[in-house]
Amino acid sequence: MQRIAERVLKTLPDRFREHLGRVVLRVEDFATQEQLASVDLDDEWELSGLYEGVPVPDSSIWSSGEMPPRIWLFRQPLAAEMRETGVGLEELVRHVVIHEAGHHFGFSDDDMHWLEDEV
């Protein structure tokens, strides 16, 4: 899953990739309780990906000393979604990574669909 996600980031257009250099990509089995609470969820099976960090439009030179932005993928919910929907692993990981990268850029859902179509 990690390698698939890394490949997806490399396929983004140059103008986006250059702003992803500090983003850390992590894969864990499930989100933590704190991560679930940050998006108003209780069930660890409901969250397949998460962006944590300050989006590019909101960042400044005064943001130094903060944790780097992170894109999280949650292995067990992704695997369950794959079984339930029949969507292939690469396609599902691609969708989640692009969606979470879109949060890094402060994109709306429509913008994220456009970005996914571009990749």
Secondary structure, DSSP 8 states (H G I E B T S, - for coil): -HHHHHHHHHHS-HHHHTT-TT-EEEEESS--HHHHHHTT---GGG--EEEES--GGG--GGGTTS---EEEEEHHHHHHHHHHH---HHHHHHHHHHHHHHHHTT--HHHHHHHHHH-
